[in-house]
Each structure stands twice: as structure tokens, then as C-alpha cells.
Amino acid sequence: MPAINDARILIMATHGFEQSELEAPRQKLRSTGATVDLATPDGEDIRGWKTDHWGDQAHADRAIADTEAGDYDALVLPGGQINPDLLRLDADAVQLVRDFADSGKVVAAICHGPWMLVEAGVAEGRRMTSYPSIRTDLKNAGAEVVDAPVVADGGVVTSRNPGDLEDFVQKIIDEVQSGDRAGAAS
């Protein structure tokens, strides 16, 4: 895998993403020199959710259907209740998650974002964490669920909530640079 400053990272989201869970990874990863693109269902800008109201818009770079996993080194899935619940109904979005996972690339999901991993069939047999309200969904999908700030298992990185963003982004960086997808969970 590349050094982080040479990496291409895709964030995939739609309306209702948790504001900080898209902005913090995008800003931090860009600050390392990584190229970070945002894919949305129609390639149009999307609006976030911030605490208990609509937040700011995020500029989209491309449409999900026009995006190939082979063009990127990692995929980041922000949470928020609305965002992944809508995306898991989008066949192109679900297939893109599968494509990243099947090709051994880093797939990182935070908060409610792991719903996409369940829908794509990526959760089974993996050690994962998430927001507490979807942990039963992960268990039912065959994941070993733990309560930890961040968990990495075979290139799949999961985290619980915005309070874990620093650990989450650092683990994405570590996983992109390590390239070791066969290693044990950490």
C-alpha cells in the first residue's frame, strides 16, 4: 500500500451524514497529503446532520455509480442515523463497499456507518465496534462485537462515535500504509 501522502481515499455519503464524521476524516487525511474524494448518490452536494439539526453542505466530487474501487486505496463511511440507512438501499453504494472489501482495500466505518458493512455482507466473522444502537445488527450479521474506540480486522476499521474520531482516522492512516489485510484484529 502507498504512503498516506500518495493515497487516494474515497468518502461515500448522502444527506444526513454526521457532520464531524465526514469533515474530520476528510480534513485530517487531506492534511497528510492524501487525495480525498466524496462520492454521493447523484454526484451532488449533500447536507450533514449536526447534533439535533441540519448542518452544513459537503461538496461532492463524483457520483457513486461512476466510482470504481480500483481507483482508491481506502473507503470511509461516515455515520449518522440517516446517511447509512439511506445508502444501504442504494445498490451501487452497497456494491462499492463489497468491491472495496473483496479487493482487500481498507474499508472504514464509524458510528452507524457499519450498517453498510452489514448490508454488503462484510461484517460476518469480523471483530467490530459501532454506535451502541446497531450492535445487535452487527451481531446478527455474524460479527464479534466489542466496545472499543476503534477496531481493525483484516482491513475493516470500525469506530463508535465522534468522540473516537482521532483514533479512527489514525487507524485508517495506519491501515492504508501497512497493507497487511491478513493480520489479526487490533
N, C-alpha and C positions, 0 to 999 in steps of 0.2 A: 504494500500500500504506500501511498505517497506521504511525503512530509505534509503536515497540515497546511503550510503556506502554498502548496501545489494542489491541494484537494479541491474537488468540486462537490458541493453539498446541496441537496435539494430539501427544501421545506415544503410540505404539502399540507394545505389547509383550506377551509372555506369560512364563510361567515360564522361568527360566534366562537372563534378561537380565543383561548385565554390570552389576553394581551401580552403579559410578560413571558409566556411560554413560547411565543413566536419571536418577540422582539429581543429578548436576552440571548437566546442561542444565535440568532442572525447577527446581532451586533458583535458578540464575543468571537464567533467563528470568522466573521469578516475582519475583525481586528488582528487575527492571526495571519491574515493573508489569503485565507480560503475564499474561493468563489462560491457565493451562496445565492441560489435562485429560489423564488417562491412560485410554486405551481398551484393553481386554483382550478375548480371545475371548468370554468369558461375562459380562463386567462384574464379575467377582470379583477380589479382591486377588490379586497374584502374588508369587512369591518369586524373588529375584535369585540370581546366582552371583557369589561374591566370591573371586577367586584360584583356590582349589582346593577350595572347599566351598560349600554353600548359604549364601546371605546373608540379608538382611532382606526383609520383605514390603514391597510398594508398594501403596498404596491406589488402587483403580480407581475412576474416575468414571463409566464407561459401557461398554457392550458395543460391540464393533467393528461388528456388524450394525446397530446403532442410531445409527451415526455418519455424518454427511454432510460431504464435503469443503467444501461451500459454507458451513458454519458456522465454518470456521477459515481462518487466513491461512498456516499452515505445518504440516508434519508432520515429526516427529522419530522416527527408527528407531534405537534402541539396538542394540548388537551383543551379543556373547557367542555362543558356538557354538550353544547350544541354542535360544535365543529365535528368531532368524530362520529357523533350519531348521524349527522347528515352524510359525511364522507363514506361511511360503511354501506350506504345504499347506492353508491356510485361504483359501478362495475369496473370502470377504468382505474379508479383510485385503489380499489381492492387488488386488482391485478398488478398494479405497480408495486404495491407492498410485497406481494408474492414474488415478483420479478427480482426485487432487491434482495429478499431473503434467499431465494433459490440460487442467486449468483454469489452468495457469500459476502455480500456487502453489508456495511453497518446499517442497522435499522434502529432508530432511537425514538421512543415514545414516552411521553410524560403525562401524568395525571389521568385523564380519561382517554388519552391517545392510545393506550393498549387495546381499546375496543377494536381498533383497526387490525391489530395483530391477531385477535380472536377471529375476526371476520375473514381474514386472509389465510387462516389455518397455520399461523406461525407460532402460536402460544404452546401447543401441545409438547410436553416433555421438556419445557424450558423453566428455569428458575426466573421469576419475575416479581416486580412490585408495581403498585399503581395507587391511585386515589382509593381510599377505603371502600367507597360505594360500588366499585366494579370488581373487587377482589373475588367475589363469588363467581362472576362471569369468567374470570381467568381460571379459577379452579375447575369450573365446569368444562372449560376448553382443554383441560389437561395440564395446566401449568402448576408448578410448585410455587406457591405464593408466599412471599416473605415481606416483612415490614422493615424496609431499609431505605436510606436516602437514594441510592442508586444500585442497580444490579446489572451486570453484564453476563450474558450466557451465549456463547457462540456467535458473537457479533450483534446480538439483540440487546439493546440498552434500554432499561426502563427506570422510571423515577416516579415519585409520589405526588409532588405538588410544587408550586412556585418557590416554596422555601428551600427546595433542593436544587434549584437551577444551577448554582455554582458547581456542585458535584456532578450534575447531569452533563453539563457542557464539557467539563474536564474529562469525563469518561468518554464522551464522543470523540474528543481530540485523541485520547489515548488509544481508543479502538481503531480509529482511522489510521493512525501511524503504526500500530502494531501489526495489523494484517493477520493476526492469529485468530481464526474463527473456530478452531477445533479445541481450544483450551477450555479448562474448567470454568465454571461460573465464578464471578468475583464480586 
